[in-house]
Structure formats: C-alpha cells, structure tokens
Amino acid sequence: MILLLPREKSNKFLSTPILLLLLAVIIVFSSCENKEAKIHQKIKYFNEIESSAFLVQGKEGDSKSFAFLDSIQKNDPEAGEISQIIRLEFLANSYLATGKLDSAKFYIDQVVPILYNTATVDEIPKEYAKAYFLLNDIYFARKNYLEAYKWLYLGRQIADKNLNICDMAQFNYRIGIVFFNQENYKEAAKTFLESFKQSANCDSNFRSFYRRQEILNDAAFSYFKAGEIDSALFYYDKVINLLLDNEERFKPQKNYFKVAKGVVFGNMGQAENAKGNFDLAIQLLQSSIAINDQKGNDQEDAFLQKINLAKAYVNANKLNQFEILSKNIIPGLDTLKRIKSQSNFYKITSDYYLLRKDTAKAYQNLRSYYRLNEKLQKQDKALNQININEQLNYIENQDNYTALKKTESLKSIYLTTAIILFTMTLAIIVLIYFYWKKSKKTVKILSELNEKINKQSQELKLKNLEKDQILRIVAHDLRNPIGGICSISRLMKMEDLDSSELEMVDMIESASNDALLLISEILEFTEDGNNKIPFEKTSVQQILSTSVALLKFKTDEKKQTIVLNKPDEDVFIFANREKISRVVSNLIVNASKFSHTETLIYVNAKIENQHIIISIEDQGIGIPEHLQSEIFKPFAVTKRKGTVGEKSFGMGLSICQQIIALHNGEIGFTSSPSGSIFFIKLPLIKPLKA
C-alpha cells in the first residue's frame, strides 16, 4: 500500500555622516542576524516538542497529543508565533491523516497569515515550504488538483531558490504521490527513490526517520503495482534492514518499529502472492495482521491486509479459511472511504464463487466490482487528465508572466522617478551654483566684518585695561588723602567741640569711611585677573567663626543676633582664606544692612554631595522681583539704602561672584518680602568617607 504521512577627494564634512550611516547599517544588520538566530533556535526547540507530541500521538492517540501541545502553547515562556505555527501544522497533519479534511483546512489556513507576520520566506524558508506542501496535500486529498499544484509549485520555488535538498525531497515525494495516483507506477517508484536519497542528510529525529522508511516502502509498493515483483521485494528487504539498523537508536519508539514491520510484512505478502508463493504469502500476511490489528497500531492497514489474505486463500484454494475471514471483513467494508477495498473484495469473492461453481453469485459480485471500479475511475479522471509536469510548467510560466508585468510596471515607475530626480538634481545644482556665487560675496563681507569685530574687541580690551589701570591709580591716590582726612576727623573729635562742630566732624568721618570703602571695592573689582591668588587648605569652621566674631559689633549696633550653625566635624576647602572670608563677611553685612533691628541672622553650613553649602538667611526686606536679575552686575542700579539708611555702592555682590567663580563654586539666592537667603557652594578638599 502507499503510505501518505501528512505532515574622489576626501571630505571631512562628509566623513562623520558616512561613519554614522555605516554604523547604522552594521547595527541593523546585526539585529537582523540576531532576529534570525533567535527564530531558528525557537524552530529547533519547538520541532523537538512536536516530535514528542508525535510519540504521544502514537501511544495515547490524537486528543492526548493535542492537549500536550495546547499545554506547551499556554505555559511555556518561549511560546509565541513559531510554536503556534508548529502546533497548527501538527493539528492539520493529524486531521489530514484521519481524512478529516475540513478540520485540516481550518488549521492550515491559520498558519499562512502567522508566517507572513512572523518572518519573511528568506528568513525561514523551511517553515514556508512545510506549510505550502501541507496545503498541497489537503487540496490533493480534496481532489482539487489545480489548487494543490499551485501550492506544490510554491514549495518547489522555495526549495530551488534556497538549494535546499530536504525541501526538494518533500517536493519529489509529493510528485511521486501524483504519479502513483495516476497509475504511472514506474515513475512513482523512481521519484520516491529520489526523495529517499535526498532526505538522507536531513533532520535526524525519529519523525524524519519514520518518514524515510515510509518513502522507501512506497517505492517498493510502486514497483509491485508496476508488476516488477522482484524489484518490489528487493526494496521491501531494504526497508526491513533500515528498521533493524535503527531500532536500537530509537529504542523508546519500539512500538513504531513493530507497526512499520507489520506494514512491510503485509506488502511482502502481496508480492509473494503475486509470484504464486501462496503459503509464504499467507504466513507474511497473517504476521502483519497479528501485529497491526491491535488497539493503538495501524488497524486500517490490518484491515487492508485481511483483504489481501482473503485473496491469498482463494489463490491457494483454501476456501474454508476464506469463508471464515470474509465474515470478519464484510462488516468493515461499509464505509465511504473503503470503496476501493470494497471493489477489490467483490473481485476476490467473485473468484471464490467461481471455484465453488456458483456462477450466479460469481457474476453478481463481478458486476458489483465493475460498478465500483467505474466509479473510482470517474473520481480519478480529473487527476489523470492533468499532466503534473505540464501543469507545474504552466504555473511557472504564469508566475514568470506576472513577475515580468510587475517588472515592467516597476521599470516605468523607476523611469518616471529617475526623470523627476534628474530634474530636481539639475534644479538643485543650478540653485547651489547661484547660492555659491552669492555665498562667496557673503563670506568675504563676513570675513571683513569678523576682522573688524576682532580688531574692535582688542581695542576694547586695551581700553578696559586702561580704564581699570586709571581707576586703580585714582583710587590708590585718593585713598591716602582721604585716609588722612578720616584720621584727622577722629583726632578733632578728641578736641573740645560744641555739638554743631561735633556733628560736622562726624559727617566728615562718615563720608571719609564711605569713600575708603568705595575705594577698596574699586581696587578689588579692578584687580588684575592674571595675578594668581594663593590657595591653601582652609578650615570652613575657622572662616565662619572668625567672620561672625568680627561682625558681631556691627550687628550689635542694630541689636541683631547672628546664629551660627556649622557641622560638628571640621571640613576643609582648597581656597584663598582671605577671599572666602570677604565673601562670607559681605553677605553677613548685606543681611544686617537690609534687616530690621532686633532680628536674627542665620549663618548655616551643611555638607552635601562632597560640597560645603554656606547660607546666610535674614529676616529683612527682601529683594524686589524686578531687581533680582540685576544684583550681581557691577555698579548696578539696584543699590538701595539699608533699613536705617546704610549706603550701598552696588559692587559687593559682583565681587563675591568673581571670587566664588575663581574657586569653581556657585553663588545664588532666594528672596521674599520677609527676607532673603544667599548661599555659596564650594567643593571640599577631598571626598568624605561614607
């Protein structure tokens, strides 16, 4: 019997984009390779699971194997599109094997869309070919041969394109099936043998092995149907040897080997019967039936072998044994899928009655044989009218014609696109030339302007230096006479002066002190930045304590209290102690100046992320919002008098900002109508231990 198991100059401005493009291409290519590798790993993994389901099917039936695959799809973390494809193909194969063609079609129709959404045919050609060949099998079983050959052609296309000998083996196997059903048995045998040879180095799992022994058995059976009995027996022996050689290798599947041997024994019995070796034929057929006429084995094959045994009994003139066996056969004939078996049995029964000299019953069974045989010939007429090779060539020509039309259409699109691109390129070249000439003039103008700006910048720097130098000279020359005036005013206060004279001297002293303060700030502001100031390891606690102590007398004048909060552990910064002390003192003086009497001034220090943050918080009048962006600018118009009329020159905060910048620190503030908080942030001299 035939066994069908469904299943030019370099440009530095271009180099960076080109490198980025190459990098992008490499990344995309790598990701594609990784995607393909992952898909193939999953295919291999779930093919092994499918093989396990095949074994479960053989031992416990379809429902258990279906439940096994459903459980994997639901619970396995690797489950996804690939596992779903393999599961649906298994279900379609199983239903095809049992003749449930609508169910098989239902499941295989779900596979193709998932394949299209999962990967391209170039990425997983084997899975596409497998699905296409399965569609061919289903349509062939439905006798829709034109549709079947379309899918067969698509499967062959994949095999040809990828030079995949395993897919070609699958293709030739199906061509062999067509030849066999068209009763072209010699071509069928040759094609089956070609498929057997091609599949030698394919998957090494049990299911692939089982398919190979079936193909070899089909080749032998084709020789038998062609009347070449010796060739058939030669290849049946090869099947038996193949099973014996691999039985130890697939030991857990020993029952499959038993079933396969039973099938081959039955086929050999047919061949020996045809040669006239009736006793040997009966022995082989009985062995076959004894093996496969058991639950879980190939009972359909066992039934067919019973018919062959009945024929052997008639040929051997063992009519009594025929009568006993026929009672067992007749109840099983009454099914639609066993029409061919019915036909054969009518012929055998007719021969039996001829031997019994009962011509009436012999004629009656012969008429039934011819009636069913004619029905079978009508069913196969559509198949026999189609030449498979011609049909495949026709499909290929149609495919080539469609591809040619598509190519011509694409050529037309490409030509139109090329014309548009050429026109656009030409327009771009003209525009580039026009703007290039224009840009040359612009570049020349810009170069001249740039040169002029640079020259003016240098002149401004020189003038700025001259201005600073003049300011320093003037301030320095003014400091001595004004200092003298201040000293004389103090001496005059020691004289016996009346109240009006004393008030005048106080005004002179106050004005002298303000002038000296302004001169100091001017000298510090115009200090030459090229003169490096010395930095050293400096104690933060010492700076804070000293500054607070020195300014206590000043805050006492307004009955203000300075509250100092500093870390328990002394910390150090790399700084100019005098400059940082000046910043802290300036901020405390400002806090006092713009705070009311009898208020608190908080001087806080805390460690945060290897930095010391010093903040001075007052309860004063705050800074109006419209002035906040101006306070760090030198000689700013924001200068205001203090709460009791203290003067401000508008340079202190600008000097503080310069000093903190020299120390790689930060200075900032927050303010509201109820007071301001100024903070400075400086890096510690070394990281603190956690």
C-alpha positions, 0 to 999 in steps of 0.5 A, a space after each residue: 500500500 502507499 503510505 501518505 504521512 501528512 505532515 574622489 577627494 576626501 571630505 571631512 564634512 562628509 566623513 562623520 555622516 558616512 561613519 554614522 550611516 555605516 554604523 547604522 547599517 552594521 547595527 541593523 544588520 546585526 539585529 537582523 542576524 540576531 532576529 534570525 538566530 533567535 527564530 531558528 533556535 525557537 524552530 529547533 526547540 519547538 520541532 523537538 516538542 512536536 516530535 514528542 507530541 508525535 510519540 504521544 500521538 502514537 501511544 495515547 492517540 490524537 486528543 492526548 497529543 493535542 492537549 500536550 501541545 495546547 499545554 506547551 502553547 499556554 505555559 511555556 515562556 518561549 511560546 509565541 508565533 513559531 510554536 503556534 505555527 508548529 502546533 497548527 501544522 501538527 493539528 492539520 497533519 493529524 486531521 489530514 491523516 484521519 481524512 478529516 479534511 475540513 478540520 485540516 483546512 481550518 488549521 492550515 489556513 491559520 498558519 499562512 497569515 502567522 508566517 507572513 507576520 512572523 518572518 519573511 520566506 528568506 528568513 525561514 524558508 523551511 517553515 514556508 515550504 512545510 506549510 505550502 506542501 501541507 496545503 498541497 496535500 489537503 487540496 490533493 486529498 480534496 481532489 482539487 488538483 489545480 489548487 494543490 499544484 499551485 501550492 506544490 509549485 510554491 514549495 518547489 520555488 522555495 526549495 530551488 531558490 534556497 538549494 535546499 535538498 530536504 525541501 526538494 525531497 518533500 517536493 519529489 515525494 509529493 510528485 511521486 504521490 501524483 504519479 502513483 495516483 495516476 497509475 504511472 507506477 514506474 515513475 512513482 517508484 523512481 521519484 520516491 527513490 529520489 526523495 529517499 536519497 535526498 532526505 538522507 542528510 536531513 533532520 535526524 529525529 525519529 519523525 524524519 526517520 519514520 518518514 524515510 522508511 515510509 518513502 522507501 516502502 512506497 517505492 517498493 509498493 510502486 514497483 509491485 503495482 508496476 508488476 516488477 515483483 522482484 524489484 518490489 521485494 528487493 526494496 521491501 528487504 531494504 526497508 526491513 534492514 533500515 528498521 533493524 539498523 535503527 531500532 536500537 537508536 530509537 529504542 523508546 519508539 519500539 512500538 513504531 518499529 513493530 507497526 512499520 514491520 507489520 506494514 512491510 510484512 503485509 506488502 511482502 505478502 502481496 508480492 509473494 502472492 503475486 509470484 504464486 508463493 501462496 503459503 509464504 504469502 499467507 504466513 507474511 500476511 497473517 504476521 502483519 495482521 497479528 501485529 497491526 490489528 491491535 488497539 493503538 497500531 495501524 488497524 486500517 492497514 490490518 484491515 487492508 491486509 485481511 483483504 489481501 489474505 482473503 485473496 491469498 486463500 482463494 489463490 491457494 484454494 483454501 476456501 474454508 479459511 476464506 469463508 471464515 475471514 470474509 465474515 470478519 471483513 464484510 462488516 468493515 467494508 461499509 464505509 465511504 472511504 473503503 470503496 476501493 477495498 470494497 471493489 477489490 473484495 467483490 473481485 476476490 469473492 467473485 473468484 471464490 464463487 467461481 471455484 465453488 461453481 456458483 456462477 450466479 453469485 460469481 457474476 453478481 459480485 463481478 458486476 458489483 466490482 465493475 460498478 465500483 471500479 467505474 466509479 473510482 475511475 470517474 473520481 480519478 479522471 480529473 487527476 489523470 487528465 492533468 499532466 503534473 509536469 505540464 501543469 507545474 510548467 504552466 504555473 511557472 510560466 504564469 508566475 514568470 508572466 506576472 513577475 515580468 508585468 510587475 517588472 515592467 510596471 516597476 521599470 516605468 515607475 523607476 523611469 518616471 522617478 529617475 526623470 523627476 530626480 534628474 530634474 530636481 538634481 539639475 534644479 538643485 545644482 543650478 540653485 547651489 551654483 547661484 547660492 555659491 556665487 552669492 555665498 562667496 560675496 557673503 563670506 568675504 563681507 563676513 570675513 571683513 566684518 569678523 576682522 573688524 569685530 576682532 580688531 574692535 574687541 582688542 581695542 576694547 580690551 586695551 581700553 578696559 585695561 586702561 580704564 581699570 589701570 586709571 581707576 586703580 591709580 585714582 583710587 590708590 591716590 585718593 585713598 591716602 588723602 582721604 585716609 588722612 582726612 578720616 584720621 584727622 576727623 577722629 583726632 578733632 573729635 578728641 578736641 573740645 567741640 560744641 555739638 554743631 562742630 561735633 556733628 560736622 566732624 562726624 559727617 566728615 568721618 562718615 563720608 571719609 569711611 564711605 569713600 575708603 570703602 568705595 575705594 577698596 571695592 574699586 581696587 578689588 573689582 579692578 584687580 588684575 585677573 592674571 595675578 594668581 591668588 594663593 590657595 591653601 587648605 582652609 578650615 570652613 569652621 575657622 572662616 565662619 567663626 572668625 567672620 561672625 566674631 568680627 561682625 558681631 559689633 556691627 550687628 550689635 549696633 542694630 541689636 541683631 543676633 547672628 546664629 551660627 550653625 556649622 557641622 560638628 566635624 571640621 571640613 576643609 576647602 582648597 581656597 584663598 582664606 582671605 577671599 572666602 572670608 570677604 565673601 562670607 563677611 559681605 553677605 553677613 553685612 548685606 543681611 544686617 544692612 537690609 534687616 530690621 533691628 532686633 532680628 536674627 541672622 542665620 549663618 548655616 553650613 551643611 555638607 552635601 554631595 562632597 560640597 560645603 553649602 554656606 547660607 546666610 538667611 535674614 529676616 529683612 526686606 527682601 529683594 524686589 522681583 524686578 531687581 533680582 536679575 540685576 544684583 550681581 552686575 557691577 555698579 548696578 542700579 539696584 543699590 538701595 539704602 539699608 533699613 536705617 539708611 546704610 549706603 550701598 555702592 552696588 559692587 559687593 555682590 559682583 565681587 563675591 561672584 568673581 571670587 566664588 567663580 575663581 574657586 569653581 563654586 556657585 553663588 545664588 539666592 532666594 528672596 521674599 518680602 520677609 527676607 532673603 537667603 544667599 548661599 555659596 557652594 564650594 567643593 571640599 578638599 577631598 571626598 568624605 568617607 561614607 
